[in-house]
Amino acid sequence: MGLATRFSLWASPDPTSARIGRAGELLTARIRLGAGLTGSLIPLGEVLQGDRTPSTWAGMVYALLTVLLGLGVLAVIRRPESPRWLGAFTCVADVSLVSALHLALWAGGMAPRTVLNSITGFSLYFVALAFTCVRQDMRLCVLGGLAALAEYGTLVAWLGELGSSNQITRLVLLAVVTAVSAAIVSQNWGYLRELARLVEERTCDLQREKARAEAANLAKCEFLANMSHEIRTPLNAVLGMTGLVLRSPLTPTQREQLETARQSGEALLTVINDVLDVSMIEAGELAIDLGPFALRDCLEGALKLVAAKASGKGLTIGVHVGEGIPASVESDVGRLQQILVNLLDNAVKFTERGEIRLEVTASAADGGAVELRFAVRDSGIGIPAAALDRLFKPFGQVDSSSNRSYGGTGLGLVISRHLAERLGGRLWVESEPGRGSAFFFTIRCRPAQTAPALAESPEAPLLGERLPWRILVAEDNPVNQKVEQLMLDRMGYRADVAGDGFAVLEALRRQSYDLILMDVQMPGMDGLEATRRLRAELPAERQPRIVAVTASVLAEQRAACFAAGMDDFVGKPLGFADLQAAILRAAGRAPAPPAVAGPEDAGTLLDPARLDDLRRLEALAGKPLVREVVDGFLAETPRRLEQLRQALGRADAQELAFLAHSLKGSSSQIGAVRVAALSFELEAQGRSADLGAAAAVLTDLEREIGRVAPLLEARKTAPPAASGGIEAAPAR
């Protein structure tokens, strides 16, 4: 599009030009202020020297009026909304000040021709017209030019010089300058439009690339979750049955063979967990569960896991715990032990002879926290300096050849570094080929008080005798049914079995149960729907405790279980100790209360434990995490809801699933469990391209966001909750 087709004398500026014009108005105000102050020094000096002619006073007044105009514009332009008339006023005021100066000089006794022929005085009109150009508004260019022509023409006529060819030439020059200013502004608009178009195209390209990358990441996460479920389900049976057989009398050969099978299964589970951890790290969903624990117990637990492998290679593991180490600290014991096991296992793997040492020291940190520094030293093969960078990249290996001597996925150090950073510290390595390696990491934590664990006596009565509950196993896989029944039998329970959600409801209609071990993915009616129904249908005195038992271990799945009304969550493969611990946890908490109000007035909305975890990380890291995360969620959610409405209006199932997945992740992170569960449901409908009920779910989602928003606002500056309960919506 050429200049001629874009040129319009009375066109309004586009938003970009308007923003530039506002900045231009501010610039001209500063120029007026500086020029007026500087220009006033000349007549002031003449006055001080005794020259008090009218022209001197006129120059001083003009300079001072220019300063006052600049100050006034500066005061107005800095308001959030400056008045629309400001640009027109300053355009006319700049021209009128020049005309007033000419009149003052004539009134002071200067000859009319001398006043009009002054090059300095006439050039001030050009400065005023240049100011109109800076404002990037053609209407102001035209207004300023017309004001200059009218006022200067009136002066020329009044002073009797209208017939002078020199004055006619000057009037023509003013008209030409006005037209040139308008043309320059019009051309700038064209350039800005073209630039805006290019930026918009580039932004759209980047958004499409971002959407494709996020869709690919979503597909990868879904694939990993599905594969995890498919692998964990049979692995649950393998490890469960192996563990049960190992508890029975065996010959040494049989025990050795079964131990080999169990260790192989656990090695496979470790690989699966590592891949899932990396996936959750990339998605920003790796959870940190802070709590008090005995540090020495954590160290001993990590050492026990690698002691057998070290002993098999003839290696010794030495431990040195420095002075001033707190007996108990508050951090994530599972993640800390995961780092220690990764580093100790690597040390054993790459050391053929000598010793491995684990050292722990402590130093004071800000805010009453403690920085613990761990070092794992070995006398192994060492690492070349050129290979150090590859250690902390996913699937990176010092020796990546097909005939390398040492196995492994290359994920352990990547996960360990990220976990150390999430725990408020860092991880690094020092190594020299042939002389061994030393891996260091730090974490920030607080001293804590923990009660000593009560060891269970071998002569103690079975759990089923101490806690005589009726237990229902809701599981569709026959092998897993058998595993859970055998484990419960070892604890002294005779459990019933239901193969799907319908069978669960039917069993509860026949009799009451104290505990349900609920699989999430079952045919017909899944565990989530079965939980929602029994929570709504059963009276308070018949409400059972429900523990989710599932191979889906992602954070949003956990949030969906709690949102549906479950009390606890354990992942597959399910070990004997895991199941026993879940039953003991269930015994220590009351059954989920029935709804006493309608669905609009009750229900789990916000799990404050998630914000409390962030708040503890905030204290350790020294960063305002909670406020930033909550403010970001509250600011982003309205835009995300509008995008969901638009995607639903277009019947774009893929976009709907993508947007719901994003909202699910952010709401899970802050503990908005109902929002996460509804987002999960909306995502599932988008993936299946069945949008029949999506509008109703989206309406529920909008309502739940409106209900949880004030809770988040109140909680973002509140102290950590004293209890780990779920907050409910206030009665209305």
N, C-alpha and C positions, 0 to 999 in steps of 0.2 A: 504494500500500500504506500503510495507516494505522499509527499508532503502536502500537495494540493488537496487531496481527498481527506486529509486529517485536519486541515486548518479550519478553525471556526472561531470567530472573534469572541463569542460569548459561551464557549464550552466550559463546563466544570472540570476541574482537575480530577484525575483518578486518585484512589487512596494513597498510592505510592508518591505521586507528585504532591499531594496535600501534605504528607509527612515531611517531604523535603522542603516544601514551602514554609511549614511551621519552623523548621530548623533555620531556614533563610531569614524569617522574621526575627528570630532570636539573634542571628548574626548581625543583621542590620541595626538592631537596637544596640548591640555592643559597639559597632562601628560609630554610631551616632554619639554614644557616650564617650568613646575615646577621642573622636575627632573634635567634639564640642569642648571637652576639657583642654585638649591641646590647642585648639583654635582660640580659646579665650585667653590664653597666655599672651598673645600678640597685642590685642587692644589693652589688656591689663598693664602690660609693660609701658605702652604709650601713655596711659593715664598716669602711671606712677612717675613718668618723666615730664609730666605737665601738659601733654597733648590731650586736651579735653574737647576736641572737635566733635560735631554731631556724628560724623562717619565712624569715629572711634567708638562712641557709645552705641551706635547701631550694630557694629560688629560684635561688641561684647554681649549685647542683648540677644542677637541671633545665636551666638555660641551657647549662651546659657539656656535659651529655649530649646535648642537641639539636645542639650544634656538632659533637660527635664523630660523631653519626649522620649529619649532613650530609656530613662529610668521608669517612666510610666509603662512603656511597652514591656520592659523586663518584668515588672511586677505582674502584668496581666498575662503574659505568654506562659508563665510558669504554672498557672492554674491548670488543674486536670482538664477542664473544658474552657478554652479561651473563647470570647465572644466572636460571632461571625463577622461583625462589623469592623474588627480590629484592622484587617488588611486594608480595607477601603479607607478607613480613617487615617492610617499612617501614610498611605499613598498621597492623599490630598494634603495632609499636614506637611509632608516633606516639600511639596511644591509650593504650598501657601507660605511656608517660612521663607523660601527664596524670594517670592513675590513681595512679602512684607519687608524683607531687607532692601529691595529696590525702592519701595515706597519710603522707607525710613531715610535712605540716602538722599532721595529727592526732597523730602520734607526738611532735611537738615541743611539745605541750601546748595546741594550739588546740581549742576546743570542737567536737564533732562537727557540731552544727547550723551553726556558723559556717563550718566547712570545706565542708559540702555546699551551703550557701546562697550561697557566693561566686560572683558573676556572672563575674568574671574567670577563675576556675578552670574553671567549667562551659563558658565560651565557647571554651576551648582544645579541648574535644571537637569543637566545630563546625569549628575550623580543621583538626583531624585528618581529619574527614570531608570537608572541602573538598579536601584533598590527594588523597583517594581518587578524587574526581570528575575531577581534572586528569589522572589516569592513563588515562582513557578505557577502563576495563575494569569492566563491571558486577559481575563476580565480586569484585573488590577493594572495590567500593562496599558490597556485601552483607557481605563479611568484616569490613571496618572498622566497619560499623554494628553487626553482631552482637557484635564485640569491645567496642565502646563500651557497648552495652546490658548485656552480661554483666558487665563490670568495674564500671560505675557502679552497676548493680543490686546487685552483691555488696557494694560500699562502703556503699550505703544500708542494706542489710540488716545488715551488720556493725556499723555505727554506730548502729543502732536507729531509723532514720528511715523504715522501709519504709512505715509507715502514713501518712506525711505526704502531704497532697494536692499540696503543692508538688513533692515528689520524684517522685510519680507523673506529674505534668504534665511534668517534665523528661525522664522516661523515654519518655513519649509523643512529646515533641519530638525526641528522638534517633531514634526509629523513623521519624517523619515525614521528618526530614532524610535518613535513610538511603534511604527510598523516593524522595524527590525527587532525590537524587544519582544513583540508578540510572536514574530516568526521564530525567534530563538527558543522561546518557551514551547511553541508548538513542536519544533524539531526535537526538543528534549523529551517532550511527551512521547513522541514516536520512538525514540531510543529506549525510554523507560518501558513502554508497552512491549517492545521487542525483547528487552531483557527479562521482563516479567513472564512473557510467554516461554522463553527458553528455560527460565528457572522452574516454571510450572511443569514443563515437559520433563525436565531432569528430575524434579521431585516425584512426578508420577512414575518415572522409570525406577527410581530408587524405592518407592513404595511397592511397586510390583515385584522388584527383586527381593525386598524385605519379606513380602507376603509369601513368595515362593520359598525363601529360605526358612521362614517360620513353619510353612506347611510341610517342608521336608523334615524339619526337626520334629514337628508333631507326629509325622508318619513314623519317624525313627523311634520316638518315645512309645508310640502305640505298639510298634513291632516288638520293642524290647519288653514292654509290659506283657504282651500276649505270649511271647516266647518264654518269658520268666514264668508265667502261669503254667504253660504247657510243660516246662521242664521241672518246675518245682512240684507239680502234682505227683508224677511218678517217683521223683526223688524223695518226696515225703514218705512214700511207702517203703522205699529202699532203706533210708536211714532209720525210719521208725521200726521196721521189722528187725533190722540188724541190731539196733539198740536193745530191743526186747530179747532177742536170742542171746546177746552178750550178758544179759542178766541171769541167764539160766546156767546150770552146770554144763561145762564143756571140757573136752580134752585140750591140752595145750596146742595141738595142731589145729583143731577147729577154731580155737580162740584166735590164733594167729591169722588164720585165713579170714575170719570175720572182721578182725581189726583192720586187715588190709582193705577189705571191701568198704568198711566204714570210712577209713581215711581217704580212700579214692572218692567216695561220695561227697565227703566234706570238702575235698579239694575242688571238685566240680562246683559245689555250692559257693565256694570262695570266688571262683571265676565269675559265676553268675552275679554275685553280689558286687564284685568290682565293676563289671560292665554297667550294672544298674546305677552304682554310685557315680560313675563318670557321666552317665546320661543325666542324672539328677543335678550334678554339678553344672553341666552345660545349660540346663533349664533353670538353674537358680532355685531348685526345690530341695536341696539336701538339708534335712532338718538337724538341728542341734538341740539335744534334750539335756538341759542343765539341771543338776541336782547334787546333793552332798554325797560323798563317798570317802572311804578310807583309802588313802593314796597307796599305802603299803600293800593292801589287798589287790589293788589294780596292778601294781608291779608284779606281784607274785602270780597273778592270773596270766599275765602276758608271758612270763618266764615259763610257766608250766606248759603253755601251748607249743613252745619250741624246744623244751628240754629234751624230749625224746629224740628229736632229729639231731640235736647237738651231741647228745650222748652216743648216738649211732655213729657219728664221725669222729668220736674221741675228743671233742672240744669241751672246754670248760667255760662257763658263763659266770663272770664275777659281777657283783653289784656293789655300788658305793652310793650311799645316800648321805648328802652333806648335812652340815649343821643348819638348824633353823627351818627345817622342812616341816610344814604343818602336818599333823597326823591325818586330818581330814580336810578336804577342800571341796569347793562347789564348782563343778564343771560338768562336761559330758564324759562319764566314765567309759561308755562304750566306744566313743570316737577316740578318746585318748588311748585306750587299749588297742584299738585298731591301728593307730600310728605305731605304737610300740611293737606290736606283732609284725607289722610290715617290715620295719627296720631290722628287728632281731632275726626274722626269717631270712631277709636278704643277707645279713651278716653270716648266718650259718651256711646259706647256699654257696656263698663265694669264698668261704674260708675252709681250707683243707687241714690245717694244723694250727695250733696255738690257742689263743684265748679270745673271747668276746667279752666286752665290758659294757655294762649299763651304768651310767653315772647320772645323778640327779642333784642339782643345786638350786638354791632359791635366792631371790633378791626382792627388795621392796619395790613396789610400783605405786603409781598415783592412786589417790582415793582409797587407801587402805587395802588395795589389791596386792597380790603376790605374783611375781613372774617366776615360773618354774622352768629351768633349763635342763633338757634331757640330752644326753650324748650316748650314742651307740658306736663303739669302736671295735674294729676287727683287725686281724692280722692276715687278711686275705690277699687277693690278687691286685687290689687297687684299681683305680680308674684313670685312664689318660686324660689330661686336661682338655684335649679336643673333644672328648666324648661327654663332658660334664653337662653341656647344654641339652643333650638328648635325653638325659635321665628324667627330666620333668615335663616331657611331652608325652601325650597319650600313645601307648604302644611302642614307646621308645625303648631301645635296647643298646647297651654298650656294644654288644656283638649281635648284629641283626642277620648274620648269615644263616643259611639253612642247616649248617652242621655245627651250630654253636653248642657249647658244652653245658650251658645252663638254660633251663626252661623259664617259663613265666610269661605273663601277658604284657608286661611293661606298664601296668596301670597302678601298681601299688604306690609308687613314689608320687605320681600325679595326685592321687587321692589324698595321700598323707600330707603333701604340701598344702592342699586346699583346706583340709581339716585343721591343720595347725593355724592357718590364717583365720578360719572361722572361730577358733578358740582364742583369738586375740594375739597370736604370735606369728612365727615364721619358721621355715625349715631351710637348711642349707647343708652343704657337704664340703668336706676337705679330704683330699685323697692324693696318693702318690703311687704310681704303678709299682707293684712288687713289695710295697710296705704297708698296705692296708688302707682302710677308709674310716672316716669318722663322720657320722651323720648327726647333726644337731637340730633340735627344734625347741621352741619355747611356747608356752601358753600363759595367759593371764587368768588368774582365778582368785577366789577369796577363801580364807580359812573358814571352816565349817565344823559343826559338831554333829557326829553321827553315832547312833547307838550301835554297839557291837552286834553282829549277826548271830542269831541263835542257831547253833548247829543241831540238826535233827539226829537224834540217837537211833542207832540201828534197832534198839529194842522198843522204840516208840510205836504206838498203835498206828495202823494204816490211816491214811487221810480220810477214807470213807467211813471209818469208825469214829473219828473225831468230828467229822463234818458230814453227817448222813443225809446227803442231798439226793434228790431225783434229778438225773441228768439226761438230756435229750441231745443226741448227735444228729445234726442236720447236715448231711453230706451225700452227694449223688454218686461219688466214685466208690465202688465196692471195696477196693483195696484200702483206701483211706478210711472207710467205715471200720474195716477190720483193725487197722492200726490204732485208731482212736479208742475203739472198744477194748483192745488188749491193754493199752496204756491205762485206761480207766479201771480195768479189771485188776491190774497190778496195784492200783491205789485203793482197791476195795469197793469199787462201784460196779453196779450192773446197769449199764446205760441202754436206753432205747434208741432206735435209729429211725430217721425220716429222710426220704430220698429227695424231696423238693419242698418248696414253700407251702404248697397245698397240704402236703402230709404233715408239716409242722403245725399248721392251724388245726387240722383235724385231730392231731395228737393232743393239743392243748384243750380242745373241746371235751376230750374224754377225761383228762386228769390234769393236775397242776404239776409243774416242774420248777425246780429251784434254779436250774442253770441250763442254758441252751448253748452248745458249741455250734455256731451257725456259719456254714460255708456261704460265701457271697454269690458265687456264680453257680447257679443250679438251673436245670431246665424247668420250663413251665413258669414257676414263680421263683425269682431269685431271693437271696437272703435279705436284701435291702427292703423289698416290697413286703416280704413276710414280717419283718420287724415292724415296719410302719403299721401294718394291719393289726398285729397283735397288741401293739402299744395303744391303738385307738379302740380296739374292741374289748380287751380284757379289763375287768375291774381292778382296783388298786391292790387288793389282797392276793390276786392271782398273777401279778406281773412278775415274770422271771428275770433273772440276770442273763444278759446275752453277751457272749464273747464271739467276735468275728474271727473265724479261722479261714484264712485265704492265702492263695499264692500271689495275689496282687498286693504289692508292697509299696506302691507309689503314694505320695502324700495326699493327693486328691482322693484316692480310694479310702484312705484312713478317715479323711474328713467326711466323706459320704457315709461311712459306717456310723460315725458318731452322730451325724445329722439325722440319720434314719432312726436313732434311738438305741443303738448298741452301747454297752457299757465298757467294753475293752476290745483290744485288737491284738491278735498274734498271727505271725506269718508262718507259712509253710516253707520248708519242711518243719514239722512240729516235733520237737524233742520232748522226752519225758519230763525233764526239768521245766521246760517252757510251759507245758500243760499244767503241771502241778503249781507253778508260780501263778498262772492265770486264775486257777481255782482259788488259791489263797487270796489273790487280789480281789476277786469277786466276793469272797467271804468278808472282806473288810469294808465293803461299801453297800449301801442300801440299794434295793431294786429301783429302777427308773420310775419316778412318780408318774401316775396317769395324768392326762390333760384334764384340768378342772375348768378350763374356759374353751371357747371356740378356737378354731385354728387361727383366727385373726389376732387373738390376744395371748397366745402362749406358744411355746416352742423354743427349741434351742437356737439362739441367734449368734452369740459370740462366745468363743472359748478364750477366756482371758489368759490362759496358760501360754498361748502362742505369743501374745504381746509381752507377757512377763519374761518369756525366754529372750525376746528381742531386747527387753529392758536390761536384763542381766548382761547380755552381750554388749549393750550400749555402755554400761558401766565399765566393762572390761576393756572395750576398744576406745572409749573416750569420744564417741561420735553420737550425735542425736539420731539414732536409728529409728526409734519408734515414731517420733513426730514426722520424720521424712517419709517413712513408709506409709503411715496413715494419711498424711496430707496428699501424697502422690496417688494413693488409692481413691480418695474422695474426689480429687480433681480429675482423675482419668475416667472414673466410672460413668458419669453422665455422657461423655462422648462415646464410650463403649456401648452404652445402652442405645444411643441414637443409631450407631452403626448396626447393632443387632436388629433394631426395628426396620432399618432400610434393607438389610439382607433378607429379612423375613418377607418384607413387601415385594422384593424381587424374586422370592422363592429360591434364593441362592443358598442351597443346603451346605455347600462346601465352605462358603464364607461364614455362614452361621456357626458351623462347627468350629472353625478357626477362632472366631471372636469369643465364643463361649469357652473354649479351651483356655484362652488367655485370661479371661475373667476368673475362671476356676482356679488357675494357679495363683493369681494375686490375692484372691479372697481366702484361699487356704493358708497363704503365708501369714495373714493377720488374724486368723482364727474365726472368720465369718463363715461358720459351718453351714448355715442354711443357704447362704448365697453360693457357696462352693458346691453344695449338693444339687441345687437347682441348675447351676451352670453345667455341672456334669450331666444332668438329665437332658438339658438343651443340646449339649454337644453330641450326646448319643443319638438324639433325634436327627441332628444334622448329618451325622455320619451315615445313618441309615436312610437318609433322604425321605423320611416319613415326617412331614411337617404338619400333620393334621392337628396335633395337640400342642404345637410349638407356641402358638399365640397365647394360650392359657398359661404355659410355663413361663413365658416371657413376662406376662402380667404379674405372676407370682414373684418372679425375680425382681422386678421393679419395686414391688411392695416391700420385699424383704430388704432390699438395699436402703429404701427409705426408713425402715425400722432400725437397721443396724448402724446407720450413719451417726445418729446422736450418741449411741453407745461408744462408737469409736472415738468421737470427739471428746467424750468425757474420759475415756480410758487412756488417751495418748499422753496425758500429763499426770495420770493418777499413779500412785505407788503400786508395786506388785500386789496382786490379789493374795489374800491370806489363804484362800482355798482354791483348789483347782477345778471348781465347778464350772458349769456352762451358764452364762448369763441369759436370762429370758427377757422377752420384751415386757416393758412396763404395762400395767393395766391401763386401758383407755376408757 
